[in-house]
Amino acid sequence: MQDPGYELRRMVLPRTRVNKGRSPDGSGGPLWDNTPDHTPEERERAVEPRVSLVTLGVNDLGRSVAFYRDGLGWPKSGVGGDEVAFFKTGGVAIALFPRASFAADAGLDVDDVEHGGFSRFSLAHNVAEEERVDSVLAEAAEAGAKIVKGAQEVFFGRHGFFADPDGFLWEVAWNPSFPMAPDGSIELPR
């Protein structure tokens, strides 16, 4: 007996105005060709088009570490100790952070995280220089983001948070312990 979802999964949608592959700027180029020359304005940007880290606010750090490290076989970095766990994936790092600590780090009320005011994950945009934290936050605010936590010194370097227009959290971080590769990805310590 054939899987009932087989036909649906193999269906190819026609290229219509709705599903035609388009760059976010509407240029008609493919999504993978979203190069700097596709930016709406020709000007230097503080926010580079990349994600450095995805942080997940987890219920049980030990259980989550066991799942990713032991269950999935992902290599865990030695940095973070018992408070946070970091895993390197294909270009983007994954961080696991206890939910209450996640909320406190972002300057949020844990109830907002628990009851849908903010999601239990954040994206991070790491920068190579400390002062870039401020310029990225300023550019995000100018674009319509809400600054959730202003730039400030923290134990690992400097960071701040903004929420995009849909409420998704972004951390902007400078962490000299995580050197940046030429492509903008971060290098986790072993």
VEXMIMAR-551593 format. One line per field, with one value per residue: residue number from 1; residue in three letters; x, y, z of N, C-alpha, C in turn. Coordinates in steps of 0.2 Angstrom, whole numbers. Example, Ala and Ser with C-alpha at 12.3 -4.5 7.8 and 13.67 -1.06 7.14 Angstrom:
<pts>
resi = [1_2] $
resn = [Ala_Ser] $
nu = [66_64] $
nv = [-28_-11] $
nw = [39_35] $
cau = [62_68] $
cav = [-22_-5] $
caw = [39_36] $
cu = [66_64] $
cv = [-16_0] $
cw = [39_39] $
</pts>
This chain:
<pts>
resi = [1_2_3_4_5_6_7_8_9_10_11_12_13_14_15_16_17_18_19_20_21_22_23_24_25_26_27_28_29_30_31_32_33_34_35_36_37_38_39_40_41_42_43_44_45_46_47_48_49_50_51_52_53_54_55_56_57_58_59_60_61_62_63_64_65_66_67_68_69_70_71_72_73_74_75_76_77_78_79_80_81_82_83_84_85_86_87_88_89_90_91_92_93_94_95_96_97_98_99_100_101_102_103_104_105_106_107_108_109_110_111_112_113_114_115_116_117_118_119_120_121_122_123_124_125_126_127_128_129_130_131_132_133_134_135_136_137_138_139_140_141_142_143_144_145_146_147_148_149_150_151_152_153_154_155_156_157_158_159_160_161_162_163_164_165_166_167_168_169_170_171_172_173_174_175_176_177_178_179_180_181_182_183_184_185_186_187_188_189_190] $
resn = [Met_Gln_Asp_Pro_Gly_Tyr_Glu_Leu_Arg_Arg_Met_Val_Leu_Pro_Arg_Thr_Arg_Val_Asn_Lys_Gly_Arg_Ser_Pro_Asp_Gly_Ser_Gly_Gly_Pro_Leu_Trp_Asp_Asn_Thr_Pro_Asp_His_Thr_Pro_Glu_Glu_Arg_Glu_Arg_Ala_Val_Glu_Pro_Arg_Val_Ser_Leu_Val_Thr_Leu_Gly_Val_Asn_Asp_Leu_Gly_Arg_Ser_Val_Ala_Phe_Tyr_Arg_Asp_Gly_Leu_Gly_Trp_Pro_Lys_Ser_Gly_Val_Gly_Gly_Asp_Glu_Val_Ala_Phe_Phe_Lys_Thr_Gly_Gly_Val_Ala_Ile_Ala_Leu_Phe_Pro_Arg_Ala_Ser_Phe_Ala_Ala_Asp_Ala_Gly_Leu_Asp_Val_Asp_Asp_Val_Glu_His_Gly_Gly_Phe_Ser_Arg_Phe_Ser_Leu_Ala_His_Asn_Val_Ala_Glu_Glu_Glu_Arg_Val_Asp_Ser_Val_Leu_Ala_Glu_Ala_Ala_Glu_Ala_Gly_Ala_Lys_Ile_Val_Lys_Gly_Ala_Gln_Glu_Val_Phe_Phe_Gly_Arg_His_Gly_Phe_Phe_Ala_Asp_Pro_Asp_Gly_Phe_Leu_Trp_Glu_Val_Ala_Trp_Asn_Pro_Ser_Phe_Pro_Met_Ala_Pro_Asp_Gly_Ser_Ile_Glu_Leu_Pro_Arg] $
nu = [4_3_10_-2_1_10_8_5_17_26_21_23_22_15_24_19_12_11_19_31_49_57_68_69_68_61_66_66_76_84_81_93_102_104_112_123_121_107_101_89_93_108_119_131_129_125_120_123_119_116_115_121_120_108_97_89_77_76_67_73_89_99_93_90_103_108_100_104_118_120_110_108_121_128_142_147_152_165_163_153_149_139_128_124_123_133_132_140_134_131_138_130_129_121_113_109_98_93_75_71_83_86_75_79_91_88_82_68_52_49_36_31_38_34_20_18_21_33_44_52_64_79_87_104_115_131_145_161_168_167_160_152_140_132_130_123_111_106_103_94_83_80_75_63_63_60_69_74_83_95_112_125_138_143_147_154_157_149_132_115_97_85_68_60_47_38_40_50_65_81_98_111_128_145_158_173_178_173_179_177_175_181_169_159_154_154_167_167_174_183] $
nv = [-6_11_26_38_51_52_57_70_75_73_82_95_112_124_138_152_169_169_158_159_159_172_185_193_207_208_207_196_187_172_165_161_169_181_193_207_216_216_224_236_249_257_257_257_244_240_229_213_201_188_174_170_162_152_152_141_141_130_117_108_107_97_86_90_93_79_74_81_79_66_58_64_65_77_88_94_110_114_125_135_128_122_130_134_127_124_120_116_118_116_130_138_141_132_136_130_135_136_140_150_157_161_170_180_184_190_201_200_196_181_176_181_174_161_162_166_179_182_172_156_155_163_172_175_188_189_200_207_217_226_239_238_232_242_249_240_238_251_252_242_247_259_253_249_240_234_239_228_225_236_239_232_229_212_196_189_198_210_214_215_216_215_216_210_216_206_201_192_188_195_193_204_202_203_193_190_177_169_168_175_169_171_171_176_167_160_154_140_136_121] $
nw = [0_-4_3_9_8_-2_-16_-14_-8_-19_-28_-40_-39_-51_-58_-53_-51_-37_-31_-37_-38_-30_-25_-9_-12_-23_-35_-44_-45_-40_-23_-17_-22_-15_-14_-9_-19_-20_-11_-4_-4_-9_2_16_28_45_50_45_32_40_51_67_78_86_99_111_123_135_144_153_155_156_150_137_133_133_123_111_111_114_109_95_91_90_91_106_113_124_131_142_153_166_164_151_135_120_103_88_72_54_51_58_76_89_104_120_133_150_152_161_164_151_148_158_153_142_147_149_156_164_163_151_142_145_142_129_126_121_110_114_109_102_89_85_81_79_81_75_82_97_98_87_92_97_85_77_84_84_70_68_76_69_58_63_73_90_104_116_126_130_123_133_144_148_155_145_136_126_124_117_115_102_96_82_70_71_84_86_94_93_97_99_98_105_107_112_114_105_91_75_59_42_34_42_51_68_78_88_104_107] $
cau = [0_7_9_-7_4_15_6_6_24_29_18_27_18_17_27_14_14_12_25_37_55_59_71_65_68_56_70_65_82_83_82_100_106_102_119_122_118_100_99_85_97_115_123_134_124_128_117_125_113_118_113_127_118_101_97_83_75_74_64_78_96_103_89_91_110_108_96_108_124_121_105_109_128_131_148_146_158_167_162_146_148_132_123_122_127_134_133_142_131_134_139_127_129_115_114_103_99_87_70_71_89_85_71_83_97_85_78_61_48_48_29_31_41_30_13_17_23_39_45_57_71_81_92_109_120_138_149_168_170_163_156_147_134_128_127_118_105_103_101_88_78_79_71_57_63_59_75_71_88_100_118_128_144_141_153_157_159_144_127_109_92_79_63_58_40_33_41_55_70_88_103_117_133_152_161_180_180_170_182_173_178_180_162_155_152_158_171_166_180_181] $
cav = [0_17_31_42_58_52_61_77_77_74_87_101_118_128_144_157_175_168_154_160_160_179_187_197_213_208_207_190_182_166_167_160_174_187_196_214_221_216_228_241_255_256_260_252_241_237_222_209_196_181_172_167_158_151_150_138_141_123_116_104_108_90_82_93_91_72_73_84_77_58_56_66_65_83_89_99_114_114_132_136_124_119_136_135_122_126_115_119_115_119_137_142_137_131_136_128_139_135_145_156_160_164_176_185_186_195_206_198_193_174_175_183_169_156_163_168_186_181_165_153_155_169_172_180_191_191_205_206_222_228_245_236_230_248_251_235_239_257_251_238_252_263_249_247_235_237_237_225_226_240_237_233_224_206_192_187_204_215_212_219_212_218_211_212_218_201_199_187_191_194_195_206_200_203_189_188_170_165_172_175_166_176_171_178_162_160_148_138_132_113] $
caw = [0_-5_8_6_7_-7_-21_-12_-8_-26_-33_-41_-41_-56_-57_-54_-47_-30_-29_-42_-34_-30_-19_-5_-14_-28_-41_-48_-44_-35_-16_-15_-25_-12_-13_-7_-24_-20_-5_-7_-5_-9_8_21_33_51_51_39_31_42_58_70_84_88_106_113_130_136_151_156_151_155_145_131_131_131_116_105_111_114_104_88_90_89_95_111_115_131_135_145_159_168_163_144_131_113_98_81_66_48_50_64_82_93_111_124_139_153_150_166_162_144_149_162_149_137_150_149_162_162_161_144_138_147_140_122_124_117_109_118_106_99_84_87_76_82_77_77_86_102_96_82_95_97_78_74_88_81_63_69_79_64_53_66_79_97_108_122_131_126_123_139_146_151_157_140_131_126_120_118_111_99_93_75_70_73_91_86_97_91_102_95_103_104_111_110_115_99_85_69_53_37_31_48_56_74_79_95_107_108] $
cu = [4_5_4_-4_9_14_7_13_28_26_22_22_20_20_22_16_15_18_31_43_57_63_67_64_63_60_69_70_80_84_90_105_105_108_118_120_111_97_95_89_104_119_126_129_128_126_119_120_116_115_119_125_110_100_90_82_72_71_69_84_99_99_90_99_111_105_101_114_124_116_106_116_131_137_146_153_159_165_155_145_141_126_120_126_127_135_135_138_134_134_135_127_122_116_108_104_92_82_70_77_89_81_75_88_94_82_71_58_47_41_28_33_37_23_13_19_29_41_51_63_73_87_98_113_126_141_156_171_165_158_151_140_129_125_122_111_102_100_94_82_76_74_64_57_62_65_72_76_93_107_122_133_141_148_157_160_154_138_120_104_87_74_61_50_35_35_47_61_77_92_108_123_140_155_168_182_177_173_177_177_177_173_157_152_156_161_170_172_178_180] $
cv = [6_22_36_49_58_57_68_79_77_79_93_107_122_135_150_163_174_164_154_162_168_180_192_204_214_208_201_185_177_168_166_165_181_191_203_218_221_220_234_248_254_260_255_250_239_230_218_204_189_180_168_161_157_148_147_138_135_122_112_104_101_86_84_92_84_71_75_80_69_55_57_65_71_85_95_103_113_120_132_133_121_124_136_130_125_120_118_114_117_126_141_137_137_131_134_132_138_141_151_160_164_170_182_188_191_201_206_195_186_172_176_178_163_156_166_175_186_174_162_151_162_168_177_182_193_196_205_211_225_234_243_234_236_250_247_237_246_256_247_243_256_260_247_242_238_234_234_225_230_237_237_227_218_202_190_192_209_212_216_214_217_213_214_214_213_198_194_191_189_197_198_206_201_199_187_181_166_169_171_173_172_177_174_173_162_153_146_135_125_112] $
cw = [0_0_5_5_1_-13_-20_-11_-14_-30_-34_-43_-47_-54_-58_-50_-40_-28_-33_-37_-35_-24_-15_-7_-21_-35_-46_-48_-39_-28_-14_-18_-22_-10_-11_-12_-24_-14_-8_-8_-5_-4_12_26_39_52_44_38_33_49_61_75_84_95_108_120_131_143_155_152_150_150_138_128_129_124_111_105_110_109_97_86_88_93_100_113_122_135_137_151_160_167_156_140_124_109_91_76_60_47_55_70_85_100_115_131_143_153_155_165_155_145_153_157_144_140_150_155_160_160_154_140_139_143_133_121_120_116_114_114_103_94_86_80_79_78_80_81_91_101_91_85_95_90_75_78_85_74_64_72_73_59_56_71_85_101_115_127_127_127_130_140_149_152_151_135_131_122_121_114_108_97_87_75_72_80_91_89_93_96_97_100_100_109_109_110_109_93_79_63_47_34_37_53_62_75_87_98_107_115] $
</pts>
